[in-house]
Amino acid sequence: MARQAGDSRPILFVTRKWPPAVGGMELYSRELAAAYRHLGPTDVVALPGRADGRPPHLLRLLGFMVTTAWTLAVRRRRYRLVHFGDLVLFPLCAWARLWAPGTRRIVTVHGLDLIYGRRRGALPRAYRAYLAFTRWLQGSAAAFVANSSSTRQVAEAAGFRAVHAVPLGITLEGEDPQPADLAMADPPFVLFVGRLVPRKGAAWFARTVVPLLPEAVTFAVVGAAWDAEETAALASAPRCRHLGRLPDAEVAALRRSAVAVVLPNQPGGVADVEGFGLAALEAAATGIVIASRLEGLIDAVVDGETGFLEAHDDPAAWARRIAELLDWPADRRAAFVAQGRAVLRRRYAWDRVARQTLQAGCCEGGEGP
C-alpha cells in the first residue's frame, strides 16, 4: 500500500474536471476519487461542470483557483499528499508548496496538457510560456503521473522529470455476455465510435479498408461531426452509415453485434496525440476491438487478449483480421469477450490506478498495470 509509514492523514484530490461535465478527464476524476476513498480517507475539491455536459466557463475556473488556493493555505499540513488532476492546476501545486513544504504533491499530465502549445495561434503561444513556467517550478511536485507510456514519453520530451506512467481503468458493469448476446448482426457491420476528426481514422478506414471487405459488410459510424472534411469523406464513402450521436445503451448494443469495433487512429502530427484510448477499454468490455498500434492505444489494448492491434498504415492487415472475425461463431466471440473482461478486471481496475498513483507520489516505481 502506498502510504507513508505512520502517517494516517487523508489525501486531497483537486480537480477542475467533474460531472455533470462529460468527457474522459471527468470520468478519470470521478472514478479515481471513488477509488481513493476505497483505499482510505480522502477529501475532494472539485469544480463541477455545467448541467448540459459542458465544462465550466472561464470565470468559474478562475474563481475555483482562488478559493482552492485559500483552502490550501488554511488547511496547510492536514494532508499527507495532494493530487492535482491536470497541468492547468499546476500553479496551485506551486502555491501549496509555500504553505506546506513537507506535504508531497503530484500532478497528472494528459496528452493535451503537453501538446496544446504546439498548435498555432495566440492561445497556444501563451500556453508555451505557461509550460516553461511549469518546467521551471516542476520541483514543486514530487512526481508527474502520465496516463500512458506514450504520454510519459511526450512529457519527458517536453522537459519534465519524475514522470510515472499509470494507465487508466474501467468499471465493468453486469455479468459477462452470453453467446446469444454477442450474435453477429446480419448483414454484418464494423463499428466506429468517436469524434469525427482525421486523427481518429474513420475516413481512412472507410476509404482504404472497407473496399477490401466482403461486399455484405458495412461500416457504421457513431459520433458527432467535428471536422467538416472528415464528415464529408464519410458521407461520400460507399457502404458507410453515419448514425450521429446515440444513447449509451444503443452504442453498447451495436458493440455487441458488430463484427468488430475499430479504433483506426492515424498519426496526428506534433499537435495532436492519443493520450491513452479509454474508448478501447469501453469497447473491449462488450465487444471485439481492433485498434491501431499507435501512441496510447498500445497501453489500452492487450493484443490477443482484450482485442487486436494492427499497423495504422496497413489496410490489408485490418481487412484480414476482420475476415477472420467474420468466421467466429457466437460462442467463440463470447469466450473472447469474457477473457478480455477478466484481463480488464485484473489490469485496468481503478483501485490499481489509485494505488499506483499514490505510489508515484509516496514511493519509487508504480509504473504499468
C-alpha positions as CSV (number, residue, x, y, z in Angstrom):
1,M,0.0,0.0,0.0
2,A,1.3,3.4,-1.0
3,R,1.1,5.0,2.5
4,Q,4.0,6.7,4.3
5,A,4.7,4.7,7.5
6,G,2.8,6.0,10.5
7,D,1.0,8.8,8.5
8,S,-2.8,8.5,8.9
9,R,-3.6,11.8,7.4
10,P,-6.0,11.9,4.4
11,I,-5.1,12.7,0.9
12,L,-6.6,15.6,-1.1
13,F,-7.6,15.4,-4.7
14,V,-8.1,18.7,-6.6
15,T,-9.8,18.6,-10.0
16,R,-11.4,21.1,-12.4
17,K,-12.9,18.2,-14.4
18,W,-16.1,16.9,-12.7
19,P,-19.7,15.9,-13.6
20,P,-22.1,17.0,-14.8
21,A,-19.5,17.9,-17.4
22,V,-18.9,14.9,-19.7
23,G,-15.5,13.7,-21.0
24,G,-12.6,11.4,-20.5
25,M,-11.0,13.7,-17.9
26,E,-14.3,14.0,-16.0
27,L,-14.5,10.2,-15.9
28,Y,-10.9,9.9,-14.7
29,S,-11.6,12.3,-11.9
30,R,-14.8,10.7,-10.8
31,E,-13.5,7.1,-10.8
32,L,-10.1,8.0,-9.3
33,A,-11.8,9.9,-6.4
34,A,-14.0,6.9,-5.7
35,A,-11.0,4.5,-5.8
36,Y,-9.1,6.8,-3.4
37,R,-12.0,6.8,-1.0
38,H,-12.0,3.0,-1.2
39,L,-8.3,2.9,-0.1
40,G,-8.6,5.4,2.7
41,P,-9.6,8.9,4.0
42,T,-9.9,11.2,1.0
43,D,-11.1,14.8,0.5
44,V,-12.0,16.1,-2.9
45,V,-12.1,19.7,-4.0
46,A,-13.8,19.7,-7.5
47,L,-15.2,22.3,-9.9
48,P,-18.5,20.8,-11.3
49,G,-19.3,21.3,-15.0
50,R,-22.4,22.7,-16.5
51,A,-25.7,20.9,-16.5
52,D,-25.6,20.5,-20.3
53,G,-22.4,18.5,-20.0
54,R,-20.0,21.3,-21.0
55,P,-17.1,22.3,-18.8
56,P,-17.4,25.4,-16.6
57,H,-16.8,28.8,-18.1
58,L,-13.5,30.7,-17.6
59,L,-14.8,32.9,-14.7
60,R,-15.8,29.9,-12.7
61,L,-12.4,28.3,-13.3
62,L,-10.7,31.5,-12.1
63,G,-12.9,31.6,-9.0
64,F,-12.1,27.9,-8.3
65,M,-8.4,28.6,-8.5
66,V,-8.8,31.5,-5.9
67,T,-11.0,29.5,-3.5
68,T,-8.8,26.4,-3.7
69,A,-5.7,28.5,-3.1
70,W,-7.4,29.7,0.1
71,T,-8.3,26.2,1.1
72,L,-4.7,25.0,0.6
73,A,-3.4,27.8,2.7
74,V,-5.9,27.3,5.5
75,R,-5.6,23.5,5.7
76,R,-1.8,23.6,5.2
77,R,-0.4,20.4,6.7
78,R,-3.7,18.5,7.1
79,Y,-2.9,16.1,4.2
80,R,-0.1,13.6,3.6
81,L,-0.4,14.0,-0.2
82,V,-2.2,16.5,-2.5
83,H,-3.0,15.3,-6.1
84,F,-3.8,17.9,-8.8
85,G,-5.8,16.5,-11.6
86,D,-4.2,18.2,-14.6
87,L,-1.4,20.6,-15.6
88,V,-3.7,23.6,-15.7
89,L,-3.8,23.4,-11.9
90,F,0.0,23.4,-11.5
91,P,0.0,27.0,-10.1
92,L,-1.9,25.6,-7.1
93,C,0.8,22.9,-6.7
94,A,3.5,25.6,-6.5
95,W,1.3,27.6,-4.1
96,A,0.7,24.6,-1.9
97,R,4.5,24.1,-1.6
98,L,4.8,27.6,0.1
99,W,2.3,26.7,2.8
100,A,3.2,23.1,3.4
101,P,6.6,22.3,2.0
102,G,6.7,18.9,3.8
103,T,3.5,17.6,2.1
104,R,4.0,15.6,-1.1
105,R,2.3,16.8,-4.2
106,I,1.7,15.1,-7.5
107,V,0.2,16.3,-10.8
108,T,-1.5,14.3,-13.5
109,V,-0.5,15.2,-17.1
110,H,-2.7,14.3,-20.0
111,G,-1.8,14.4,-23.7
112,L,-3.4,17.7,-24.5
113,D,-1.7,19.3,-21.4
114,L,1.6,18.7,-23.2
115,I,1.0,19.3,-26.9
116,Y,-1.5,22.2,-26.9
117,G,1.4,24.7,-27.1
118,R,2.4,23.1,-30.5
119,R,-0.6,24.4,-32.2
120,R,-0.9,27.8,-34.0
121,G,-2.4,30.9,-32.6
122,A,-2.2,33.3,-29.7
123,L,-3.5,31.0,-27.0
124,P,-1.0,28.2,-27.9
125,R,1.8,30.7,-27.8
126,A,0.7,31.8,-24.3
127,Y,0.4,28.2,-23.3
128,R,4.0,27.6,-24.4
129,A,5.1,30.3,-21.9
130,Y,3.0,28.6,-19.3
131,L,4.7,25.3,-19.9
132,A,8.1,27.0,-19.5
133,F,6.8,28.3,-16.1
134,T,5.8,24.8,-15.0
135,R,9.1,23.3,-16.1
136,W,10.9,26.0,-14.1
137,L,8.9,25.2,-10.9
138,Q,8.5,21.4,-11.5
139,G,10.3,20.7,-8.3
140,S,7.1,21.7,-6.5
141,A,5.7,18.3,-7.5
142,A,7.2,15.0,-6.2
143,A,6.0,13.4,-9.4
144,F,4.0,13.8,-12.5
145,V,1.6,11.0,-13.4
146,A,1.0,10.3,-17.1
147,N,-2.0,8.3,-18.3
148,S,0.1,6.1,-20.6
149,S,3.6,5.2,-21.6
150,S,3.1,7.4,-24.7
151,T,2.1,10.4,-22.6
152,R,5.1,9.8,-20.4
153,Q,7.4,9.9,-23.4
154,V,5.8,13.2,-24.5
155,A,6.2,14.7,-21.0
156,E,9.8,13.7,-20.8
157,A,10.5,15.1,-24.3
158,A,8.9,18.4,-23.0
159,G,11.4,18.5,-20.2
160,F,9.5,17.1,-17.3
161,R,11.3,14.8,-14.8
162,A,10.0,12.2,-12.4
163,V,7.2,11.1,-14.7
164,H,5.4,7.9,-14.0
165,A,3.1,6.0,-16.4
166,V,-0.2,4.9,-14.8
167,P,-2.6,3.6,-17.5
168,L,-6.3,4.3,-16.8
169,G,-9.0,2.0,-15.7
170,I,-12.6,0.9,-16.3
171,T,-15.5,-0.1,-14.1
172,L,-17.2,-3.2,-15.5
173,E,-21.0,-3.5,-15.1
174,G,-23.2,-6.5,-15.2
175,E,-22.3,-10.1,-16.0
176,D,-20.2,-11.4,-18.8
177,P,-22.2,-11.5,-22.0
178,Q,-23.5,-14.9,-23.2
179,P,-23.2,-16.2,-26.8
180,A,-26.7,-15.0,-27.6
181,D,-25.8,-11.5,-26.5
182,L,-22.9,-11.4,-29.0
183,A,-24.6,-12.9,-32.0
184,M,-23.2,-11.1,-35.1
185,A,-25.7,-8.9,-36.9
186,D,-27.0,-10.0,-40.3
187,P,-25.9,-8.3,-42.6
188,P,-22.6,-7.8,-40.7
189,F,-21.1,-4.4,-40.0
190,V,-18.0,-2.9,-38.5
191,L,-18.4,-0.2,-35.9
192,F,-16.6,3.1,-35.2
193,V,-17.5,5.2,-32.1
194,G,-15.8,8.5,-31.5
195,R,-15.2,12.1,-32.7
196,L,-15.0,12.6,-36.4
197,V,-11.6,14.1,-36.7
198,P,-8.8,12.9,-39.1
199,R,-6.7,11.6,-36.2
200,K,-9.4,9.1,-35.2
201,G,-9.1,7.5,-38.6
202,A,-12.8,6.8,-39.5
203,A,-12.5,8.3,-43.0
204,W,-9.1,6.5,-43.5
205,F,-10.9,3.2,-42.7
206,A,-13.8,3.9,-45.0
207,R,-11.5,4.8,-47.8
208,T,-8.8,2.1,-47.5
209,V,-10.2,-0.8,-45.6
210,V,-13.9,-1.1,-46.4
211,P,-13.2,-1.7,-50.1
212,L,-11.2,-4.7,-49.1
213,L,-14.0,-6.3,-47.1
214,P,-16.7,-8.6,-48.4
215,E,-19.5,-6.6,-50.1
216,A,-22.1,-7.6,-47.5
217,V,-20.0,-5.8,-44.7
218,T,-21.0,-2.2,-44.0
219,F,-19.3,0.5,-41.8
220,A,-21.4,2.1,-39.1
221,V,-20.1,5.3,-37.6
222,V,-21.3,6.7,-34.3
223,G,-20.1,10.2,-33.2
224,A,-20.5,13.9,-33.5
225,A,-19.3,15.7,-36.6
226,W,-16.2,17.7,-35.5
227,D,-14.3,18.1,-38.8
228,A,-16.1,19.1,-42.0
229,E,-13.7,17.3,-44.3
230,E,-13.8,14.1,-42.3
231,T,-17.6,14.1,-42.2
232,A,-17.9,14.8,-45.9
233,A,-15.5,11.9,-46.7
234,L,-17.6,9.6,-44.7
235,A,-20.8,10.8,-46.3
236,S,-19.5,10.0,-49.8
237,A,-17.9,6.7,-48.9
238,P,-19.7,3.5,-50.2
239,R,-21.2,1.2,-47.6
240,C,-20.8,3.8,-44.8
241,R,-23.6,4.8,-42.5
242,H,-23.1,7.9,-40.2
243,L,-25.6,7.4,-37.3
244,G,-24.7,10.5,-35.4
245,R,-24.7,10.5,-31.6
246,L,-26.6,7.7,-29.9
247,P,-27.6,6.9,-26.3
248,D,-25.1,4.7,-24.4
249,A,-27.5,1.7,-24.4
250,E,-27.8,1.8,-28.2
251,V,-24.0,2.1,-28.5
252,A,-23.5,-0.9,-26.2
253,A,-25.9,-3.0,-28.3
254,L,-24.1,-2.1,-31.5
255,R,-20.7,-3.0,-30.0
256,R,-22.1,-6.5,-29.0
257,S,-23.5,-7.2,-32.5
258,A,-20.7,-5.7,-34.6
259,V,-18.1,-7.9,-36.3
260,A,-15.5,-5.6,-34.6
261,V,-15.2,-2.2,-33.0
262,V,-12.4,-0.3,-34.7
263,L,-10.1,2.4,-33.5
264,P,-8.1,3.1,-36.6
265,N,-6.2,6.0,-35.3
266,Q,-3.7,7.8,-37.6
267,P,-0.7,10.0,-36.6
268,G,-2.0,13.4,-35.7
269,G,1.4,15.2,-36.1
270,V,3.1,17.0,-33.3
271,A,0.0,19.0,-32.3
272,D,-2.4,16.0,-31.5
273,V,-1.8,12.6,-29.9
274,E,-3.9,9.8,-28.4
275,G,-3.0,10.0,-24.7
276,F,-4.5,6.7,-23.6
277,G,-7.5,5.5,-25.5
278,L,-10.2,4.9,-22.9
279,A,-12.6,4.0,-25.7
280,A,-10.6,0.8,-26.3
281,L,-11.4,-0.3,-22.7
282,E,-15.1,0.6,-23.1
283,A,-15.3,-1.4,-26.4
284,A,-13.5,-4.4,-25.0
285,A,-16.0,-4.7,-22.2
286,T,-18.8,-5.5,-24.6
287,G,-17.3,-6.4,-28.0
288,I,-14.2,-7.2,-30.0
289,V,-11.7,-4.4,-30.6
290,I,-9.2,-3.8,-33.3
291,A,-7.0,-0.7,-32.8
292,S,-4.0,0.9,-34.3
293,R,-0.7,0.0,-32.8
294,L,-0.1,3.7,-32.1
295,E,0.5,6.0,-29.1
296,G,-1.7,5.5,-26.1
297,L,-3.7,2.7,-27.7
298,I,-0.8,0.4,-27.2
299,D,-1.3,0.6,-23.4
300,A,-5.1,0.3,-23.8
301,V,-5.3,-2.9,-25.7
302,V,-3.6,-6.2,-24.7
303,D,-3.0,-7.7,-28.1
304,G,-4.8,-11.0,-28.5
305,E,-6.4,-10.8,-25.0
306,T,-8.7,-7.7,-24.9
307,G,-8.6,-7.0,-28.6
308,F,-6.1,-6.8,-31.5
309,L,-3.5,-4.3,-32.6
310,E,-2.8,-3.6,-36.2
311,A,-0.4,-1.3,-38.0
312,H,-2.1,2.1,-38.6
313,D,-0.9,2.2,-42.2
314,D,-1.7,-1.4,-43.3
315,P,-5.3,-1.7,-44.7
316,A,-4.7,-5.3,-45.8
317,A,-3.9,-6.4,-42.2
318,W,-7.1,-4.8,-41.0
319,A,-9.1,-6.5,-43.7
320,R,-7.5,-9.9,-42.9
321,R,-8.3,-9.5,-39.2
322,I,-12.0,-8.6,-40.0
323,A,-12.3,-11.5,-42.4
324,E,-11.0,-13.8,-39.6
325,L,-13.6,-12.4,-37.2
326,L,-16.4,-12.9,-39.7
327,D,-15.9,-16.7,-39.3
328,W,-16.1,-16.6,-35.5
329,P,-19.3,-18.2,-34.1
330,A,-21.2,-16.6,-31.2
331,D,-19.7,-18.9,-28.6
332,R,-16.1,-18.0,-29.6
333,R,-17.0,-14.3,-29.6
334,A,-18.4,-14.7,-26.1
335,A,-15.4,-16.6,-24.9
336,F,-13.0,-13.9,-26.2
337,V,-15.0,-11.1,-24.6
338,A,-15.2,-13.0,-21.3
339,Q,-11.4,-13.4,-21.4
340,G,-11.0,-9.7,-22.2
341,R,-13.2,-8.7,-19.3
342,A,-11.1,-10.9,-17.0
343,V,-8.0,-9.1,-18.1
344,L,-9.7,-5.7,-17.7
345,R,-10.6,-6.6,-14.1
346,R,-7.0,-7.6,-13.3
347,R,-5.0,-5.0,-15.2
348,Y,-7.4,-2.0,-15.5
349,A,-9.2,-1.8,-12.2
350,W,-9.5,1.8,-10.8
351,D,-8.2,0.6,-7.5
352,R,-5.0,-0.3,-9.3
353,V,-4.9,3.2,-10.8
354,A,-5.3,4.7,-7.4
355,R,-2.6,2.6,-5.7
356,Q,0.0,3.2,-8.4
357,T,-0.8,6.9,-8.5
358,L,-0.2,7.1,-4.7
359,Q,3.0,5.0,-5.2
360,A,4.2,7.6,-7.7
361,G,3.8,10.3,-5.0
362,C,4.9,8.5,-1.9
363,C,7.4,5.9,-3.2
364,E,9.5,5.0,-6.1
365,G,8.1,3.0,-9.0
366,G,4.4,2.3,-9.6
367,E,4.5,2.1,-13.4
368,G,2.4,-0.1,-15.6
369,P,-0.6,-2.2,-15.0
